[in-house]
Amino acid sequence: MRASAVAVFAALGDPSRAAIVERLCAHGPASITALAAGAEITRQAVTKHLRVLEDARLVTSEKTGRETIYEFTPARLDDARKALDAMTSHWDQAIERLRKLVE
């Protein structure tokens, strides 16, 4: 599996990070303050999670005045999707070989 796909899976494997991505998908670009509002984690925790998401290139950030606005980058999911498709293909082939062996 490609390292970029692993980074995506690792970043999304945390429920707090997945929730941040869900909020960005549902409501569009947002600041740390907006993302922390109503969240069960602190603003500092949101900041740390956003760094992980940014390192995995799932979000981009842009400084606007005193705030930083974060936006989801859906193209990064393509690496993860391709990795899952490859795994699915390998499993399908293995099952087909097993089916032929049993018959």
N, C-alpha and C positions, 0 to 999 in steps of 0.2 A: 504494500500500500504506500502511496506517495506521502511524503512528509507533510505536504500542505493539507491533505485530507485528514491526516492524524491530528494536526493542529485544530482543524475545524471541529472534529469530533470531541477532542479534549476540551475545547472552549465551550461547546454546547452541552457537555456532559454535566455541568454544574447547574442545578435548578435555578439559582439566582441569575446566572448569566443567560440561561434560556429564557427566563422571564423578562430580562432587559431586552433581549432580541425581539420577543413577542410584542413588547410595548412599542419598540421602534417600528416594527412592521405595522402594527395597528394604528399608531398615531403619528408616524412620520418622525422626522428629526427632532431631537430634544436635548435640552441641557441636563447636566448632572442634577441640578436642583429639581427639574421637572421629573426626571427618572426616579429620584429618591422620594418624591412626594407620594405618600400612600404605600410605599414599599416597606417590607418588614425588615429591611437592613438599613444601616446608616449611610449617610452621604459618602463617608470615607470608603465604606465597603463597595458602594456603587462605583466609585472612582477606580478602585482596584480591579473590579470585574470588567470595567470598560477598558482598562489597559490590556487585560488578557484578550478581550474581544478584538481590540485594535491590533495586538501582536499577531493574532490569527487572521487579520485583515477582514474580519466580519463586519467591522464598523470603521467609519472614517470620522475624523473630527476636523472642525474648523473653528478657529477663534473668532468670535464676534463680540467686539467690545470687551467686557470683563468676563463673559461667559464663553464656554466651549460648547459647541453644538455637535452632537453625535448623530450619525446617520448609518443605517444598516446597509451593507453591501451584499445584495443577493447573489451576485456573480460568484462569490466565494463558495457558495453551496454546490456549484458545478463540480468541483474537485471531489467533494464528499459523495455526490450523486454518482459520479463516474466510478469511485471506489466501491460503492455499494452495488452498482451494476456489474462490475467485474466479479465481486464475490458471489452475486446471484448466479452469474453465468457459470462459475466454477462449480457451485453446488448443483445446478441443473445438470451439468455434464456428469458429475459424480453420481447423481441419482439415476440418470439414464444408463450409465455403465452398470450400476447395481441392478437395475430393472432387467437389463439384458442378461446379466449373469444369473439371476434368479429364474428367468424364463428358460 
